[in-house]
């Protein structure tokens, strides 16, 4: 099966022969890792009010969980 390298868009075989999958090479893999390290990728989130956080803490306390 062939997939597209997330970095350079080159078609690359998805198999055990490619240790860098889904990337085409180590260079593309390291470029992607650097983007994560530089916080260039972001997951969209909604702003949470302090009241909402208090409610989550209360639920966690009931369940025996702690938030970090």
C-alpha positions in Angstrom: 0.0 0.0 0.0 1.3 3.5 -0.8 0.7 6.6 1.3 1.6 10.2 0.9 4.5 11.5 3.1 3.0 14.1 5.5 5.9 16.4 4.9 6.9 16.4 1.2 3.8 14.6 -0.2 5.9 12.0 -2.0 4.3 8.6 -2.5 5.9 6.1 -0.2 5.3 2.4 0.5 3.7 1.6 3.8 5.6 -1.5 4.8 8.2 -2.8 7.3 10.8 -2.1 4.7 10.4 1.6 5.4 11.5 2.4 9.0 10.4 6.0 8.6 6.8 5.3 7.7 4.6 7.3 7.2 7.5 9.5 6.1 9.6 8.9 3.1 12.9 9.4 4.8 14.6 10.4 8.1 14.8 14.0 7.0 11.1 14.3 6.6 10.5 12.6 9.9 12.9 15.0 11.7 11.3 18.0 10.1 7.9 16.9 11.5 9.4 16.2 14.9 10.9 19.7 14.9 7.5 21.2 14.1 6.0 19.4 17.1 8.9 20.6 19.3 8.4 24.2 18.1 4.7 23.9 18.9 3.8 24.6 15.3 1.0 22.1 15.5 -1.9 23.0 17.7 -5.1 21.2 18.7 -8.1 23.6 18.7 -9.7 24.0 22.1 -12.4 26.1 23.6 -11.8 28.5 26.5 -12.9 27.0 29.8 -14.3 29.1 32.6 -13.0 28.7 36.2 -16.4 27.4 37.2 -16.2 24.6 34.6 -12.8 23.6 36.0 -14.2 23.6 39.5 -17.0 21.2 38.3 -14.4 18.9 36.7 -12.3 18.9 39.9 -15.5 18.0 41.9 -16.2 15.1 39.5 -12.6 13.9 39.7 -12.8 14.0 43.5 -15.9 11.8 43.5 -14.2 9.3 41.1 -11.0 9.3 43.1 -9.0 10.9 40.2 -6.6 13.8 40.4 -5.9 16.3 37.7 -2.3 17.3 36.8 
